[in-house]
Amino acid sequence: MMDRLTLWGMYQYYTDENGNKILFKGLDNLLFWLDGEMMNRTLIKECGELYPYYQQPDMLTTLITDWARQRSSDWHRIFDAYQSTYNPIHNYDRTEWSIEKPDNTTVRTPDLTTRSDNTGNVTETRNLNATFTPNTTVTTTPELVDTVTPNTSTVTEGTGENKSSAFDTEDYQPLSSSSTNTTAKLTGDTVTRREGSERQVTSGQDASTDAGTITTGTTGGGSSTTSGTDSTHHTGNNRVDMHAEGNIGVTTTQQMIEAEIRLRGFNIYKYIAMEFCGEFMVRVY
């Protein structure tokens, strides 16, 4: 009985002249939008201990490349859908647009007459008398004190006489005399200083009165008339865009959340690996 190689063994020993593993090279080139190393490790993890139907490495590599060409576009669309942005609790998202092409004419025929009565002359009669009644009292109360300070000097002149007596007589005899005179003399300027305040009080009020009449009169008239036709023609394209989204009530929010949780368990690498196992591996140990 011929020995068989597992997928892991064939992957390990089937290399090019540079030592690069080339069993999955076709798959790696087609799935450029995925991580190639991650894809190879996932294939070995899920199918590495199983035996390929085809034990010739060259043939297996060619068949894997052909299979990947057939399925890569589908896997890519699945991956893009999984990566799309959406609201997981909305099950209604509609965008629509429409174009309106109006072609109509609007005709308006006014036949209007406007009449107005207005005044052209204005008469004003004034008969006014003005009376001014003063009633003001002004009271001034001085509270000032004047102080006069003269600038004087004093001159003193006097006459005196000294007497003495001998030791053997009781009579006094003149000994010496002197005289003194005192005179007040005004010199320099006299200084006058005024201290205090002056208060002025105003009381009463003034009154002014206008008496009389003013009469205004208006006379005259006029009229205006408007007539004719006008029309408006509407053509062109009007585009109307509308977008609606939300929950239409068929599915509860809780059910949509549960579905989102199940969806997030999806793994594109494992999904491709399980397809690979079903396509190329013998499921019997």
C-alpha positions as CSV (number, residue, x, y, z in Angstrom):
1,M,0.0,0.0,0.0
2,M,1.4,3.4,-1.0
3,D,2.0,5.8,1.8
4,R,-0.1,9.0,1.9
5,L,0.8,12.5,2.9
6,T,-1.4,14.7,5.0
7,L,-2.1,18.2,4.0
8,W,0.4,19.4,6.6
9,G,3.1,17.1,5.3
10,M,2.6,18.1,1.7
11,Y,2.6,21.8,2.7
12,Q,5.9,21.4,4.6
13,Y,7.9,19.6,1.9
14,Y,6.5,21.1,-1.3
15,T,8.7,24.1,-1.9
16,D,10.4,26.0,-4.7
17,E,14.1,26.3,-5.3
18,N,14.3,29.1,-2.7
19,G,12.7,27.1,0.0
20,N,9.3,29.0,-0.2
21,K,6.2,26.9,0.5
22,I,4.1,27.0,-2.7
23,L,1.2,24.6,-2.1
24,F,-1.3,27.5,-1.7
25,K,0.4,30.1,-3.9
26,G,-2.6,30.3,-6.3
27,L,-4.9,30.8,-3.4
28,D,-2.7,33.5,-1.9
29,N,-2.5,35.5,-5.1
30,L,-6.3,35.5,-5.7
31,L,-7.2,36.4,-2.1
32,F,-5.0,39.5,-2.0
33,W,-7.6,41.3,0.1
34,L,-7.0,38.9,3.0
35,D,-4.0,38.2,5.1
36,G,-2.2,35.3,3.2
37,E,-0.3,34.0,6.2
38,M,-3.5,34.0,8.3
39,M,-5.3,32.1,5.5
40,N,-2.6,29.4,5.2
41,R,-2.5,28.8,9.0
42,T,-6.3,28.5,9.1
43,L,-6.2,25.9,6.3
44,I,-3.6,23.8,8.2
45,K,-5.5,24.2,11.5
46,E,-8.8,23.0,10.1
47,C,-7.5,20.4,7.5
48,G,-3.8,19.7,8.2
49,E,-4.3,16.2,9.7
50,L,-6.5,15.1,6.8
51,Y,-5.4,13.5,3.6
52,P,-5.9,15.3,0.3
53,Y,-7.8,13.4,-2.5
54,Y,-4.9,14.1,-4.8
55,Q,-1.5,13.1,-3.5
56,Q,0.5,14.7,-6.3
57,P,1.5,18.2,-5.0
58,D,1.7,19.7,-8.5
59,M,-1.8,18.6,-9.4
60,L,-3.2,19.6,-6.0
61,T,-1.7,23.1,-6.4
62,T,-3.2,23.5,-9.9
63,L,-6.7,22.3,-8.7
64,I,-6.6,24.7,-5.7
65,T,-5.8,27.6,-8.0
66,D,-8.7,26.7,-10.4
67,W,-11.1,26.4,-7.4
68,A,-10.0,29.7,-6.0
69,R,-10.6,31.4,-9.3
70,Q,-14.2,30.1,-9.4
71,R,-15.0,31.1,-5.8
72,S,-12.9,34.2,-5.1
73,S,-15.5,36.8,-6.4
74,D,-18.2,35.2,-4.2
75,W,-15.9,35.3,-1.1
76,H,-15.0,38.9,-1.9
77,R,-18.7,39.9,-2.0
78,I,-19.4,38.1,1.3
79,F,-16.4,39.9,2.8
80,D,-17.6,43.3,1.6
81,A,-21.1,42.7,2.9
82,Y,-19.7,41.7,6.3
83,Q,-17.7,44.9,6.4
84,S,-20.5,47.2,5.4
85,T,-21.8,50.0,7.7
86,Y,-25.4,49.8,8.8
87,N,-27.7,50.2,11.9
88,P,-28.2,46.7,13.3
89,I,-31.6,47.5,14.8
90,H,-33.0,49.0,11.5
91,N,-34.7,46.6,9.1
92,Y,-35.9,49.3,6.7
93,D,-33.6,51.5,4.6
94,R,-35.0,52.8,1.4
95,T,-33.7,55.5,-1.0
96,E,-35.7,56.6,-4.0
97,W,-35.9,59.5,-6.4
98,S,-38.2,60.8,-9.0
99,I,-38.2,63.4,-11.8
100,E,-41.1,65.8,-12.4
101,K,-41.3,67.4,-15.8
102,P,-43.8,70.3,-15.6
103,D,-45.0,72.0,-18.8
104,N,-47.8,74.4,-17.9
105,T,-48.7,78.0,-18.3
106,T,-50.4,80.2,-15.8
107,V,-52.3,83.2,-17.1
108,R,-53.6,85.9,-14.9
109,T,-55.9,88.7,-16.2
110,P,-56.3,91.4,-13.6
111,D,-59.0,94.1,-14.1
112,L,-58.5,96.1,-11.1
113,T,-59.8,99.6,-10.2
114,T,-58.5,101.3,-7.2
115,R,-60.1,104.5,-6.0
116,S,-58.9,106.6,-3.0
117,D,-60.1,109.9,-1.6
118,N,-57.4,111.9,-0.1
119,T,-56.8,115.5,1.1
120,G,-54.7,118.0,-0.8
121,N,-55.1,121.2,1.4
122,V,-54.3,121.6,5.0
123,T,-55.4,124.6,7.1
124,E,-54.0,125.3,10.5
125,T,-55.5,128.0,12.9
126,R,-53.5,129.0,15.9
127,N,-54.9,131.1,18.7
128,L,-52.5,130.7,21.6
129,N,-51.7,133.0,24.6
130,A,-48.6,132.4,26.7
131,T,-48.4,133.6,30.3
132,F,-45.2,133.6,32.3
133,T,-45.5,134.1,36.1
134,P,-42.2,134.4,38.0
135,N,-42.3,133.4,41.6
136,T,-38.7,133.3,42.8
137,T,-37.2,134.7,46.1
138,V,-33.4,135.0,46.6
139,T,-32.1,135.4,50.2
140,T,-28.4,136.2,50.9
141,T,-27.0,135.7,54.4
142,P,-23.4,136.9,54.9
143,E,-21.5,135.2,57.7
144,L,-18.1,137.0,57.4
145,V,-15.7,138.3,60.2
146,D,-12.9,140.8,59.3
147,T,-9.8,140.8,61.4
148,V,-7.3,143.7,61.1
149,T,-3.8,143.2,62.3
150,P,-1.6,146.4,62.4
151,N,2.2,146.2,62.0
152,T,3.6,148.4,64.9
153,S,6.9,148.8,66.9
154,T,7.4,150.2,70.4
155,V,9.9,153.0,71.5
156,T,10.5,153.6,75.2
157,E,11.9,156.9,76.7
158,G,12.0,157.8,80.5
159,T,13.6,160.1,83.1
160,G,14.7,158.9,86.6
161,E,16.7,160.2,89.6
162,N,18.9,158.2,92.1
163,K,19.5,159.6,95.7
164,S,21.8,158.5,98.5
165,S,22.6,159.8,102.1
166,A,25.8,160.1,104.1
167,F,26.3,157.9,107.1
168,D,26.0,160.8,109.5
169,T,22.8,162.5,108.1
170,E,19.3,161.4,107.4
171,D,18.8,163.6,104.3
172,Y,19.1,162.2,100.8
173,Q,21.0,164.0,98.3
174,P,20.8,163.6,94.5
175,L,23.2,161.1,93.2
176,S,22.3,160.5,89.5
177,S,19.2,161.0,87.2
178,S,17.8,159.3,84.0
179,S,14.6,159.7,81.8
180,T,12.5,157.1,79.7
181,N,9.8,157.8,77.0
182,T,7.7,154.9,75.4
183,T,6.3,155.6,71.9
184,A,4.2,153.2,69.7
185,K,5.2,153.7,66.1
186,L,3.3,152.2,63.1
187,T,5.6,150.6,60.5
188,G,5.0,148.4,57.5
189,D,1.5,147.3,56.1
190,T,-1.8,146.6,57.9
191,V,-3.1,143.0,57.2
192,T,-6.8,142.5,56.9
193,R,-8.2,138.9,56.9
194,R,-11.8,138.0,56.2
195,E,-13.1,134.7,57.5
196,G,-16.6,133.1,57.3
197,S,-19.1,132.2,54.5
198,E,-21.9,133.7,52.5
199,R,-25.1,131.7,51.9
200,Q,-27.6,132.3,49.1
201,V,-31.1,130.6,49.2
202,T,-33.5,130.6,46.3
203,S,-37.1,129.7,46.9
204,G,-40.3,129.7,44.8
205,Q,-41.1,128.5,41.2
206,D,-41.8,130.0,37.8
207,A,-45.0,129.1,35.9
208,S,-45.6,129.2,32.1
209,T,-49.1,128.6,30.6
210,D,-50.2,128.2,27.0
211,A,-53.9,128.7,26.3
212,G,-55.8,128.7,23.0
213,T,-56.8,126.3,20.1
214,I,-55.2,124.7,17.0
215,T,-57.6,123.7,14.1
216,T,-56.5,121.5,11.1
217,G,-58.6,120.9,8.0
218,T,-58.1,118.6,5.0
219,T,-59.9,118.7,1.6
220,G,-59.4,117.2,-1.9
221,G,-59.6,113.7,-3.6
222,G,-58.1,111.4,-6.3
223,S,-58.4,108.0,-8.0
224,S,-56.2,105.3,-9.8
225,T,-57.0,102.4,-12.1
226,T,-54.9,99.2,-13.0
227,S,-55.8,96.8,-15.8
228,G,-54.0,94.3,-18.2
229,T,-52.8,90.6,-18.4
230,D,-49.7,88.6,-17.4
231,S,-48.7,84.9,-17.9
232,T,-46.1,82.5,-16.5
233,H,-44.8,79.4,-18.3
234,H,-43.2,76.5,-16.2
235,T,-40.9,73.9,-17.9
236,G,-37.9,71.9,-16.9
237,N,-37.1,68.9,-14.6
238,N,-37.6,68.8,-10.9
239,R,-35.8,65.9,-9.1
240,V,-37.2,64.7,-5.8
241,D,-34.9,62.5,-3.6
242,M,-36.2,60.7,-0.5
243,H,-34.5,58.4,2.1
244,A,-36.4,56.5,4.8
245,E,-35.0,54.1,7.4
246,G,-36.0,52.5,10.7
247,N,-37.9,49.5,12.0
248,I,-41.1,48.7,10.2
249,G,-42.2,46.5,13.2
250,V,-42.1,43.1,11.5
251,T,-39.1,42.1,13.6
252,T,-38.5,43.2,17.2
253,T,-35.4,45.1,18.2
254,Q,-34.4,42.2,20.5
255,Q,-34.5,39.7,17.6
256,M,-32.4,42.0,15.4
257,I,-29.8,42.3,18.2
258,E,-29.7,38.4,18.6
259,A,-29.2,38.1,14.8
260,E,-26.4,40.7,14.9
261,I,-24.6,38.7,17.6
262,R,-24.8,35.5,15.5
263,L,-23.6,37.3,12.5
264,R,-20.5,38.7,14.3
265,G,-19.5,35.1,15.0
266,F,-18.8,34.7,11.3
267,N,-15.1,34.2,10.3
268,I,-14.3,34.6,6.6
269,Y,-11.0,32.6,7.0
270,K,-12.7,29.7,8.6
271,Y,-15.5,29.9,6.1
272,I,-13.1,29.5,3.2
273,A,-11.1,26.8,5.0
274,M,-14.3,24.7,5.6
275,E,-15.1,24.9,1.9
276,F,-11.5,23.8,1.1
277,C,-11.9,20.8,3.4
278,G,-15.1,19.7,1.7
279,E,-13.6,20.2,-1.8
280,F,-10.1,18.5,-1.4
281,M,-9.9,16.5,1.9
282,V,-10.8,12.9,2.7
283,R,-12.9,13.0,5.8
284,V,-11.9,9.6,7.1
285,Y,-8.8,9.1,9.3
